[in-house]
Amino acid sequence: MFTQRRLAPSRAPRAWRTRIGCLLLGLAAWLLPLAAVADAASLQARYAQLRGQLKPNANGHSLVVESTQQQDRLTGDVSAVLEHPFSAVQAALKSPASWCDVMILPFNTKYCHAVDGADGPTLLLRIGRKFDQPLDRTYKLQLAWRNVATTPDYFETRMDAADGPIGTRDYRIALAAVPIEGNRTFVRLTYSYGYGFSGRVAMQAYLGTVGADKVGFTVVGKDAKGEPQYIGGVRGAIERTAMRYYLAIDAYVDSLRAPPQQQLDRRIQAWYAATDRYPRQLREMDRPTYVAMKRQEVERQQQLIE
């Protein structure tokens, strides 16, 4: 009598699952470098495209600032040459804690502390006004942080938040970098967020009061005297924010060349000096007020405050 032999029900499927899992892991390990290479090539192509515009301006910065407004989304973009080696930029910005040292420099960031959350590192931010402000009167913003790529010729970090203050949402901050000639680094910083009705009302209120005379960096024409006219409104606002973060990155990376006990004061002073070179766009307060405020806020951010 013929007897059919039956395989153990779990051995074959388990073996195939193991093989498929190994295949997928191998495929992921193969695809990730390819994605990084593609992004590096894209950023190098952008550098080649903008190279003619990336010449030092009157303030010594080689950069191009752009912005877009699409329905309910604003995006600010800074493409720039950093006078620092790629390895130094990559080493300086590869941890979430270092990004808090960057983010705290703009005047309206009142607190930043990096924590390890269930889904990975998170930056706990508090956003407020330009003057000294208690944390209970500020707005919370939690940015999920991750390194997208860290290779010998490409670096990218991204931060995002689903919700923000005053009707804003879907925050996205990304920094990508590649090495270029002269032992320098080309970076692209992108800052964007979405907004709804309450966010639109808040922006219009700002633009109708303290932000009425503020401008951005994109030149839209010339006045009767031949002087450049800069973009205003919400695009001007997003350009100013992106520029503040870019100058904070530059100041932070540069400060790491100093002895540890001098680094904090060096980057605080450097950020103020850099922003003060663009008085029409970025000047908000005098140097002593800013320096005293930031020293207090940096000391406060060493403690975890929910």
C-alpha positions in Angstrom: 0.0 0.0 0.0 1.4 3.4 -1.0 1.9 5.8 1.8 2.4 9.5 1.1 5.2 11.1 3.1 4.3 14.5 4.4 6.8 17.2 5.3 6.7 18.7 8.7 4.4 21.6 8.4 6.7 24.3 9.7 10.2 23.3 8.5 9.8 24.2 4.8 7.9 27.5 5.2 10.3 28.5 7.9 13.3 27.8 5.7 11.7 29.8 2.9 10.9 32.7 5.2 14.5 32.7 6.4 15.8 32.8 2.8 13.4 35.5 1.8 14.3 37.5 4.9 18.0 37.2 4.1 17.3 38.2 0.5 15.4 41.3 1.6 18.1 42.3 4.0 20.7 41.9 1.3 18.6 43.8 -1.1 18.1 46.7 1.4 21.8 46.8 2.1 22.4 47.0 -1.7 19.8 49.6 -2.4 20.6 52.0 0.5 24.1 52.9 -0.9 22.6 53.2 -4.4 20.0 55.7 -3.0 22.8 57.7 -1.3 24.8 57.7 -4.5 21.8 59.0 -6.5 21.2 61.7 -3.9 24.9 62.7 -3.9 24.8 62.9 -7.7 21.7 65.0 -7.6 23.2 67.4 -5.1 26.5 67.6 -7.1 24.4 68.4 -10.2 22.7 71.2 -8.3 26.0 72.6 -7.3 27.2 72.5 -10.9 23.9 74.3 -11.9 24.3 77.1 -9.3 28.0 77.4 -9.4 28.0 80.6 -11.3 25.8 82.2 -8.6 27.7 80.8 -5.7 30.2 83.6 -5.4 30.9 85.5 -2.1 28.4 88.3 -1.6 29.2 91.6 0.1 28.9 89.7 3.5 31.2 87.0 2.5 28.6 84.3 2.0 28.3 82.1 -1.1 24.7 81.2 -1.3 21.4 81.2 -3.1 18.1 81.7 -1.2 14.8 80.6 -2.8 11.2 80.1 -1.7 7.9 78.7 -3.0 4.3 79.0 -1.9 2.0 76.2 -3.1 -1.6 76.4 -1.9 -1.2 75.7 1.8 2.5 75.0 2.0 5.6 77.3 2.3 9.2 76.2 1.5 12.4 78.1 2.1 15.6 76.8 0.5 19.3 77.8 1.0 22.0 76.3 -1.2 25.4 77.4 0.0 29.1 76.8 0.1 30.5 76.2 3.6 34.2 77.0 4.1 34.6 73.8 6.1 35.8 70.4 5.1 33.0 67.8 4.4 34.3 65.5 7.1 34.0 68.4 9.7 30.5 69.2 8.6 29.4 65.5 8.7 31.0 64.9 12.1 29.5 68.1 13.6 25.9 67.3 12.6 25.6 63.6 12.9 23.9 63.6 16.4 20.5 64.9 17.5 22.1 66.7 20.5 24.3 68.7 18.1 21.2 69.8 16.2 19.8 71.3 19.4 23.0 73.3 19.7 22.2 74.6 16.2 18.5 75.1 16.6 18.8 77.2 19.8 20.8 80.0 18.1 17.9 81.7 16.3 16.3 84.3 18.6 12.8 82.7 18.7 13.9 79.2 19.7 13.6 79.2 23.4 14.4 75.6 24.2 15.7 72.4 22.5 16.5 69.1 24.1 17.2 65.8 22.3 15.5 62.6 23.7 15.3 59.0 22.6 11.6 58.3 21.8 9.8 55.1 20.9 10.3 55.7 17.2 13.8 57.2 17.5 15.5 60.5 18.4 13.2 63.5 18.9 14.0 67.1 19.4 11.8 68.8 21.9 11.5 72.5 20.9 9.8 75.5 22.3 9.2 78.4 19.9 8.4 81.9 21.1 9.0 85.6 20.5 12.3 87.4 20.0 12.6 88.6 23.6 13.2 86.7 26.8 10.1 84.5 27.4 9.0 81.9 30.0 8.6 78.5 28.6 5.0 78.2 29.7 4.2 81.0 27.2 5.9 79.4 24.3 4.7 76.8 21.7 5.8 73.2 21.6 7.2 71.6 18.5 8.5 68.0 18.5 10.8 67.1 15.5 11.5 63.4 14.8 15.2 63.3 13.8 17.0 60.8 11.6 20.2 60.5 9.6 19.2 59.5 6.1 22.7 58.9 4.7 26.3 59.0 6.0 28.8 58.1 3.4 32.3 59.3 2.5 30.8 61.7 -0.1 27.2 62.3 1.0 25.4 63.3 4.2 21.8 64.0 4.9 19.7 64.6 8.0 16.0 65.1 8.2 13.6 66.3 10.8 9.8 66.4 10.7 6.7 67.0 12.8 3.1 66.2 12.0 1.8 69.1 14.0 3.0 72.6 14.9 1.9 75.7 16.7 -0.9 78.1 15.6 -2.5 75.9 13.0 0.7 74.8 11.3 1.5 71.2 10.3 3.8 68.8 8.4 7.1 70.4 9.3 10.0 69.2 7.2 13.7 70.3 7.7 16.4 68.6 5.7 20.1 69.2 5.3 22.1 67.5 2.6 25.9 67.9 2.0 28.6 66.9 -0.5 32.3 67.6 -0.6 33.5 70.1 -3.3 36.8 71.4 -4.5 39.0 73.4 -2.2 38.3 71.2 0.8 34.9 72.8 1.1 31.3 71.6 1.4 28.1 72.3 -0.6 24.9 72.1 1.4 21.3 72.4 0.7 19.0 73.3 3.6 15.2 73.0 3.0 12.7 74.2 5.6 8.9 73.9 4.9 5.6 73.6 6.6 1.9 73.5 5.9 -0.9 75.6 7.3 -4.6 75.8 7.6 -7.1 78.5 8.2 -5.9 79.5 11.7 -2.3 79.5 10.5 -3.2 81.7 7.5 -5.0 84.1 9.9 -2.0 84.2 12.2 0.4 84.9 9.3 -1.8 87.7 8.0 -1.9 89.2 11.4 1.9 89.1 11.6 2.4 90.6 8.2 0.0 93.4 9.0 1.8 94.4 12.2 5.4 93.6 13.2 6.2 91.9 9.9 4.8 94.6 7.6 8.1 96.0 6.6 10.1 92.7 6.6 11.5 91.3 3.4 13.3 88.2 2.3 16.3 87.6 0.0 14.9 87.0 -3.4 15.3 90.1 -5.6 12.0 90.8 -7.5 13.0 94.1 -9.1 14.7 97.5 -8.6 13.4 100.7 -7.3 13.7 104.2 -8.9 17.2 104.5 -7.6 18.3 101.2 -9.0 18.4 99.5 -5.6 17.2 95.9 -5.3 13.6 95.2 -4.2 13.2 92.1 -2.2 10.3 89.7 -1.9 8.0 90.3 1.1 4.9 88.6 2.5 4.9 84.9 3.6 7.7 84.0 1.1 9.9 86.7 2.7 9.2 85.2 6.1 10.1 81.6 5.1 13.3 82.8 3.5 14.3 84.6 6.7 13.7 81.5 8.8 15.7 79.3 6.4 18.5 81.8 6.4 18.6 81.9 10.2 19.0 78.1 10.4 21.7 78.1 7.7 23.7 80.7 9.5 23.2 78.7 12.7 24.7 75.7 11.0 27.7 77.6 9.8 28.3 79.2 13.2 28.0 75.9 15.0 30.4 74.0 12.7 32.9 76.9 12.9 32.7 77.0 16.7 34.0 73.5 17.0 37.4 74.6 15.9 37.8 76.5 19.2 38.7 75.0 22.6 35.6 73.4 24.2 35.2 76.1 26.9 35.1 78.8 24.2 32.7 77.1 21.7 29.4 78.3 23.1 30.3 81.9 23.2 32.0 81.7 19.8 28.9 80.4 18.1 26.5 82.8 19.9 28.7 85.7 18.8 29.2 84.4 15.3 25.4 83.9 14.7 24.6 87.4 15.8 27.4 88.9 13.7 26.3 86.9 10.6 22.6 87.9 10.9 23.5 91.5 11.7 25.2 91.7 8.2 21.6 91.5 6.8 20.0 94.2 8.9 16.9 94.7 6.7 16.0 91.0 6.8 17.4 89.6 10.0 18.2 92.3 12.6 15.8 92.0 15.6 17.8 93.2 18.7 21.1 94.5 19.8 24.0 92.2 20.5 24.1 92.5 24.4 20.4 91.6 24.6 20.8 88.6 22.3 23.9 87.3 23.9 22.5 87.5 27.4 19.2 85.9 26.4 20.9 83.0 24.6 23.3 82.2 27.4 20.3 81.8 29.7 18.4 79.7 27.2 21.3 77.4 26.5 21.8 76.8 30.2 18.1 76.1 30.5 18.0 73.5 27.7 20.4 71.3 29.5 17.5 70.1 31.6 14.7 67.9 30.3 11.4 69.9 30.3 8.4 68.2 29.0 
